[in-house]
Amino acid sequence: MAIDVEETYKRHGPMVLRRCRSLLRDEQQAVDAMHDVFVQLLVHRERLVDKGACSLLWRIATNVCLNKIRSRKRRPEDPQSELLAQLAAHDDAESRGVARVVLDRLFAREPVSTGTMAVMHLVDGMTLEEVAESVGLSVSGVRKRLRTLRAGVMAREGAA
């Protein structure tokens, strides 16, 4: 049985919006991202079942938000506001810039799903079991991906 998108929106919309707010830190972008999540649900509703809708929505919201963050970094909507934001955070701009470069290099070599798993586990504090269930992998698969990511970080630190 296909997902009832309207009912799912009423029931899980607030959770998806909270997830988007926590990742994007911008109300309007969070609302847009939430709508994008449910648009994806509409497009694929015939293939999806109502079983595990909460974890599916969480994963879709995480991916949509991460994609918006990537796009925002590549093409800021307003270059002037980007410059103002950098000036406002001038005291810490250098360390943030270095961190951004390191993270971009690190995640450029990894599948997008590895970044999603890292955010869920390291930022959101989800257990490996919760991450595995959410992304549809085994716990050992998630552990291996995160271990590979960590090894890449350690190798780059050693080379620096």
C-alpha positions, 0 to 999 in steps of 0.5 A: 500500500502506497504512502498517504502523503497528506497524512504523513505530512500532518503526522511527521511534518513538524519532525521533518521541519525540526530536522531541517532547522537543526541542519540549516540554521535558517527558517526559510531554507528549513521550510523549503527543505521540508517541502522538498522532502515531501515533494520527493515523497509525492514523486516516489509514493507508489514505490514506498510503503508506510512502514518506517516512514519516520526513519525514511523522512529523517534520512530524506531530510538529512540528504536534502539539507546536506545538498542545500548546504553544498549548493549554498557553498558552491553558489551563495544566493547573495554574494554580499551577504556571504561577505558580510557573514564572513566579516561578522565572524572575522575573529574565527574566519581563518579557522572556519575556512581551514575547517571548510577546506578540510571537510570539503576535501575529505567528503569529496572522496567519500560517498554522499551517504557516508557524510549523511552517516557521519552527521547522524552519528557524530552531530546528532548523537545517533547510535550506530544501530539507529544510523544503520536502521535509518540508512538501510545498512548493517551496523558493521557496514556503518561502522566500516564506513565511519572507520574508513572516514576516520582513517582518511582524517587521520592520514590527512592529519599525519600528512599535514 
